């Protein structure tokens, strides 16, 4: 989501890299660019002002002036400030010493509260807790039904207003405790109706619900696409019910998500979770440090490793490593690895997390059809061909193309790419820092193969 | 980092490099050579229903729920009731901007800071940096030409610029020459597509039209129920499918149903989707193709945008326009303090006009967009 922002910084800093020391004028130019980038990313004007002032102050300080690589210094400063603005450390839900723990979700209409409630229930359940969903959104038609459906899918009970009873969210919330006790549930997740922060009547109702449930965590659900308004929304909700944290939704789009920066800065409460997709499992803890790295174009390596660990089979990986060392990485191995990678989710998302990706690739949507085509091409080769692609001459190419329903150009392209990568692998295995094709950079911290 | 992790990364890189290289080379081929093969018929969301045989043979998966007995006597009386005016509803916005202007008007001369403040006020309204700069530049030029030195006069100039920017564009909701007319509603998740349809359905039914609501959002849990509730309340017909069914089949059924029932208007509610999801955008194109089989029926493809949306609204408009030829924007939730300034950027950069504005919860709170009023309301009159 912050990709475009990091592109921007890429531009500024690559220009800076060429120069020696940072002069006052340089700092002003950088500050202007950063300001523009942040504004285009929907960071609130006032938040931007404070942010820029801090950057300038520090950039003019001794640490930069004495540094031999001022560009690096500025990146470091911006990074640190971003991490700080985004929240310092990653937050966690507070657990009540006296169960049940109560989580209340509030926010504007359409910010994604009901979906977030379902996703949170799934996450907590996977951690061994027993959540109860409470449908206190009695405004939107079928909101209760939506939560019921989610509950059924997750096998989590949903507490709703009694059939034919008075539709009062406060009553629903009140009776939720008995229901939780009856069902032996230790976390209660209350989904409230969406409301405008200036709607006095509905804000009063929200306060009444809060008073009844005494939430351990009052969370504001914010759409990552929100503009300047995010600040007003956050401060009004904070004033009304006292927020403990924020859930940022829909960050799987291309919104730059400046709202995250604004909300954190203004309300001073951590962003706890992010909604990263349409499926119920697309819900992750928020990591400010990773997000800041992403903003600066350093990629999101840590998230990537976590995903990889979940998806990869250790023994297979060890076998592949062995082959790699010996420089025997074949198309078969490539196919295996590709399938492993696909387990980690859409390739486009993974590419976004990789450091040093060229811009064209970072934004590219790789549709699964393309992967299927690659698979088809490799599967149309004989085992001997997969081991040694140099066997593949003109007529074999034609056969492979026909067999896979592709063109010989497609086959050629794949073989060419594979060769490049194979060479790269060899040099890595040889302990050298790989020479990458134009436009690709490995992150500075990435070592060669150990041992 | 242990070696397994390093390896993992390298292998990942390998895969990404190869696949990425192919993507890029395909792209450049596409850019240079003849148009590549027709777009792959994208798989829809996680397959839930039995493999759909495509729209051609779409058996009515949907059941039709006639809207109770309320059909002949329309529920709502003809909407002559007082429509709220845009200006009244924009009062809060006005206040926000007016604050900036009183500050400016209080100055004695126009200097750089004045211009900066003007620009900032626009940015705070989500107009965006580029469009704000453009507007302020225009005002600056005029002020120079007309030798305006009174900061207080700047407001009038800016207001004129905003109105001029919004002036072009066709704002009518068009009808097909023969029945039925189809309006399709698209947008990202949570912007208020279903509510917008409900409001328009109420108005249309109230004006004596026979309206079919097509619940083509088969993805979100209970989306069809939500639209069904509205169908009952407004006295429109609902055509829906099973949850997870092919939305194409719902649209197909809705079209068939509209023809047999001699309906005037079909409102197609599509699932919210982020414009970056290629598959889902392909699905949307498919829905459009199904409607387009009835020539000239589809007269409006309306992009619903939430007034709180920031600069991403521009990307949304661009992508949706490219996929399904958006004819206009519906700006929703303008009853808060959000300014909806992004529509200025959308009009300026893409030339897509705002056609309808949603300013409240009631069914009557749907008003035509009027640039003069919008500008006037923004700056007070």
Interface residues (C-beta under 8 A of the other chain):
Chain A: X36 X39 X40 X41 X42 X44 X45 X108 X109 X110 X111 X112 X140 X141 X142 X143 X145 X146 X147 X148 X149 X150 X153 X196 X197 X198 X223 X225 X226 X227 X228 X229 X230 X232 X233 X250 X252 X253 X254 X255 X256 X258 X259 X278 X279 X301 X304 X305 X308 X309 X312 X314 X317 X318 X320 X321 X324 X329 X334 X337 X338 X340 X341 X347 X350 X351 X354 X357 X360 X361 X364 X365 X366 X367 X368 X369 X370 X371 X374 X409 X410 X413 X414 X416 X417 X418 X420 X421 X424 X425 X428 X437 X440 X442 X446 X447 X449 X450 X451
Chain B: X1 X3 X4 X5 X6 X7 X8 X9 X10 X11 X12 X13 X14 X15 X16 X17 X18 X19 X20 X21 X22 X23 X24 X25 X26 X27 X29 X40 X42 X43 X45 X46 X92 X120 X123 X124 X125 X126 X128 X129 X188 X189 X190 X191 X192 X219 X220 X221 X222 X223 X225 X226 X228 X229 X230 X243 X274 X275 X276 X277 X278 X279 X306 X307 X308 X309 X310 X311 X312 X313 X315 X316 X333 X335 X336 X337 X338 X339 X341 X342
